[in-house]
Amino acid sequence: MTDISLAFYKLPMILRAAAPVVRRDSALYLCIVIYTLAGLVFLNAIGAADLEAYSIYFGRWTFLNCLILPTFAILIDFLVIVRRFDSRRRLAARRIFSTSRLAYSFSGLCLLMALMIFQGTFTSVKNGMPIWQGGFPFDVAQANIDAFLHFGTDPWRWLYAVAENDLVRAVVEWNYNVFWFLLNFGALFFVATSPMAASVRTRYLACFMAVWIIVGNVLAALFLSAGPAFYGAVTGDVARFGEQLAFLAHGAVSRNSAVTYQQYLWSLHEARQAGFASGISAFPSVHVGLAMLNALFLREYDRRLGALAFLYVAFVAVSSVYLAWHYAIDGYVSAAVTLVVYAVARKLIPADPRPAPDMQTATVNRPEAVVTAS
């Protein structure tokens, strides 16, 4: 019997061992329930129940977190065993597929599936925000503040003065639309399922949800703006960002282009339809917020890696302006709010109990770390 088939044979033991960890996560599940109920109340109160987006996430979220990322994690473990062990490979494999280790990972998968509902609520609420506000009332004010803070010039003009290049655009688009998602949702999967991140799991996941809710829903709804890509459509001033959008249109044929996704979002908005990752809001930036969150946790593990992660945060913030998704202040405010969320969580949320020794592998020397390159 192979180690993997043995894991399935031990499924009842795995479920029993996972139960205490799932119970320990009850506060996180409760937060998801409360947020979901609040989101549904909000949608019904503004007459936007038709914009709920829960079913849209089921297929893709399940495929990612129950097949793609677990397969990748097993492959990484296999490569570690091959490279670091010689005569004791079978023992290392049994340790990786031990009942307690699999139970911990299973409890993480349960959390991730609950977060599928969380993401559905986030998108549903985001879809309803323009209806609640009657449009996007804050674009002019935010664009003017942006220009004021950058010496009287819209920041994108400073960027294009030195980097208006199709190759640069393609690299920035790939990072913003592909690599960012791999880093941030890969980090989420790692923290949720790996015993190596056990001591920070509750705190990280609480911060993860708080960033989405506070940055992406609460502040976004209160100061709703559409962003430079849609500035002309919501204000009537098509000239202010017209040159920028004309340049970005060069990449329209690419599947990763910003302009293609922006057109997708606007078409759903005009049709009043929900879609995967639909909804329009610029201020503040969730992209920057999550990159900042991962940088803060990575800094706990290694200051040098943390410094690189903060450089990545800056790159994401610059990219968001370059691609006309955001005003620069969206990134500034998001980074500041995320720092406050992180600091509060560090004060209020204690470290989780460390896992049993057989749940960990010999691949990391600091089990309290969150390893992510964001």
N, C-alpha and C positions, 0 to 999 in steps of 0.2 A: 504494500500500500504506500503510495507516494505521500509526501508531506502535505501537499495541497488536498488530496483526497481524504487524508486523515483529519484535516481541518473541518471538512464537511461532515465527517463521521462524528466529530466532537461537537457538532452544532448545538445540541441541548446544553452542554456544559458551557459553551461560549455565551449563550443567551443568559444563563444563570449568572455567570461571572460579570456580564455587562450590566446587569440590572442595578447594582449599587452605583455605578458610574453614571448611568442614565438618571437615577434619582438625584445624584449630586448636581446634575445639570438642570434641575427642576426650575430654578430661578430664570435661567435663559429661556426655557420653554414658556414660562409664564409671561415673560416680556414679549415673546413672539405672539402669544395669544392676545394680550392686551393691545399691542400695536395693530394686529389684524382687525380686531373688533373696532378700534378707534378709526381705522382706515375705512371700514365698511360703513360706519356711522357717518363719516365725513362725506363719502360718495353719495349715500342716500340723501343726506341733508341738502346737498347742492344739486340734486337731480342728475347725477352722473353715474348711476349704478351700471349703465351699459359699458362703462370704460374699465371695468375690472379686468385684470390680466392674469388671473391665477393659472388657468388651463394652458396658457401659452408657454409657461416655463417647464411644465412637467417633463416633456420629452427631452429637451436639451439639457436641463439641469440633471436629470437622472442619468442620461448618457455620459455627461461629463464626470459626475461625482461617484457614480456606481460602476463605471466601466473604464473610461479613459484614464482618469487620475489614479485609481487603484492599480491598474495595469502598469502604469508608469512607476508607481511606488514599488511594486513587486520587482520590476525590472531593475530599479536602483538597488534594492536589497540583494538581488541575485548578483549584480556586478560587484557589490561590496564583498560578498562572500567569496567570489572567485578571486578577487584581487588581494584580499587581506587574510584569507585562511587557506591553508594547505591540507594538513592531515585532519583538521577539525571542521571541515565544511559541513558535514552532516549535522554535527552538534549545533553549529551556528544556524543552519536552516531550521532545525527543530525549535531553536530559541525564538526565531523570527515568527514561526507559525505556532507558537505556544498558545495555550488556551487563554491565558491572561492578556497576551499581546493582541490576539485577534478580538478578544472581548472589548478591549479598549478602542480598537479601530472601529468595531461595530457600533459602539456608543457614539463615536464621532460621526459615522455615517448617518445615524439617527438624527443628530443635530443638523447635519448638512441638509437632510431632507426637510426638516422643519424650516430651515433657512430658505428653502425653495418657496414656501408660503410667504415668508418674510419678503423675499424679492418680488413676489407677486403683489403684495400689499404696497411696497414702495412704488412700483410702476403704476399701479392703479391710482394711488394718491397723486402721483406726478401728473398723470393724465388729467386729473380733475382740477389741478391748480389754476390753469387759465380760465376755467369756467367760474371758479370761486372769485377770482380777481377781475373777471370781465376782460381778460386780455393780458398784455404784458406792460404794465404801467411804468416800470422803472428803467427801461433801457436808456433813455436819453440822459437821465440823471447819472446813471452808472458810467456811461460812456464819457460824460463830461468830467466826472471825478477822475476817471482814468487818465484823460488827457491832462488835467490839471496836475496830477501827481507825476506826470512824465514830461514836464517842461512844455506844456501846451500842445503836445503832439500825441495823437493816438499811438499807443505802443507798437502796433503792428508795423507802422511806418519805420520805426527804428530797426525792427527785426529785418524787414525787407530791404533796407538800405545795405545790409551786409549778407543776407542769406536768401535773396529771391532767386532760387535755383531749383529746377525740377528734380534733381537728384536729392537735394536736401529735403524738398517737400516729400518725396517718396519715402525717405528714411523716417522722417518725422511721422508721417501717416502710419507707417507700419508699426512703429513703436506705440503710437497713441491708440490705434485701433486693434492691434493684435498683441504685441508684447506686454503691454500694461495689463491686459486681461489674464494672460498666462501667469504673470508674476503675482498678481493680487489674489486671484482665485486659487492658484497653486499654493500660495501661502496660507490661505484659509483652509484648504484641504489638509495641509501639513499640520497646522496647529490643532485642528479638530481631531485628527486620527492618529497622530504620532505620539507615543509616550515620551519622546525626546523633548516635546514642548508642553508636557503635562502641567508643569507648575504655573504656566502663564495662560492656560487655555481659557479659563473663565474670564480673566481680565481682558485678554485679546478679543474674544468673541463679544463681550459686552461693549468694548470700544468700537469694534467693527460695526455693530448694530447702531450704536450711538452716532457714529459719523454719517451713516446713511440717513438716519432719522433727523438729526439736528441740522446737518449741512444740506442734505438732499431734499428734505421735505419741509421742515419747520422754517428755517431761514429762507429757503428758496421760495416758499409760498408767501411769506410776509413781504419779501422784496423781489417779486417775480419779474424776471427779465428773460428775453429770448436769446440774447447774445448777438455778436456781430454778424454771424451767418444769416440771421433773420431780421437784422436791424431795419433794413429797407421795407420788409413786409409788414413790420409792426409799427413803424414810425412814419413811413412814407418817404424817408430820406434815403434814397438808394445810392447816393453819391458817396456818402461818408466812408463806406467799406466796399464800394463798388470795385475799385482796382484790386483790392485783396481777393475778393471773390472771383474776379476774372482770372487771376493767376491760379487760384486753387482749382478752377474749372479745367485746367490742363490735365489734371489727374482723374477726370470723370470716368475714363475707361477702366481704371483700376478697381478691383474688387475691394481694396482697402482704402479707397479715397474718402476724404472727409466730405467732399461735396456730394457724393453718392448717398452717404448715410444721412446727411443733412436734408437732402431732397426726400428721402424716405420718411424722416420724422415729420417734415412739413406736410407731406401728403396725408399722413395719418392724422395730423392735427386738423387739417382742413376738412377731412372726411369725418372727423369725430369718431375715430376708431382706435382701439387698443392694438398694440403689436408688441413683438419682442423688444424689450428695452426701449419702449416708446415713451413719449412725454418730452416736453421741451422746458428747460430752465437753465440759466447760466450761472446766476449768483446763488451761493458760492459753488466751487468746483468739487464734485465728489472724486474726480480723477486725482486731483491734487491731495485731497483729504486722505484717501486710502494709501497713496504713496507715502504721505507724511507719517501715517500711522505705522506702516511697516518699517520705515526708517527709524522711528523712535524705538520700536521693539528690537530691531536689529542692533541698534546701538547698545542695548543691554547685553547683547552677546559679544560684540566685538566693536570697539570704538573706531577702528580703521574701516571696517565694513560699513559701520554706521555713517561715517563721513562720505563714503561712496554713495550710500543710499540717499543721503541728503542732496548730493549733487544730482541724483536721478530725480528727486522731487523738483529741483529747480528746472531740470530739463522738461519734465512733464508740464510744469507751469508755463514755461516759455512756449512749449509746443501747443498748449491750449489756446494761446493768443495767436500764434503763427497760423493755426488752422481755422481761426475765426469761430472757435467754439465758445471762447470766454473773453471777457475783459480781464485785464491783469489783476484788478482788485479781487476778482473771484478767487484766484489762487492765493492771494495774500490773506484774505479773510478765512478761507478754508484751512490753510496751514495753522493760523492762529487758533481757530476754534478746535481743531484736532489736537493741538498741543494742550489746550485746557482740558479737553475730554480725557486725554492720556494722563495728565497730572492728577485729575480728580479720581480716576479709576485706580491709579497707583496708590493713592491715599486710602481709598475706601474698600478695595477688593483685595483680600488676602491671597497669598499664593495657594494654589491647589496642592493637595497631598502628592508627594512624589510616588510614581508607580513602583510596583514590586520589581526587584532586580531582574527577574526573568522576562519582564516586558520590554526591556531595553536591549538594544544591540550594542556592539562595541564600535559603532560608527561615529559616536560623538562623545566628547569628554565632558561637555557641560549640558546636562539634560534640561536645565531651565531655559535654554535658549530657544528663540524663534529664528529659524534659519530661512531667510528670504532675501532675494536680491533686489527687492523694490527700493 
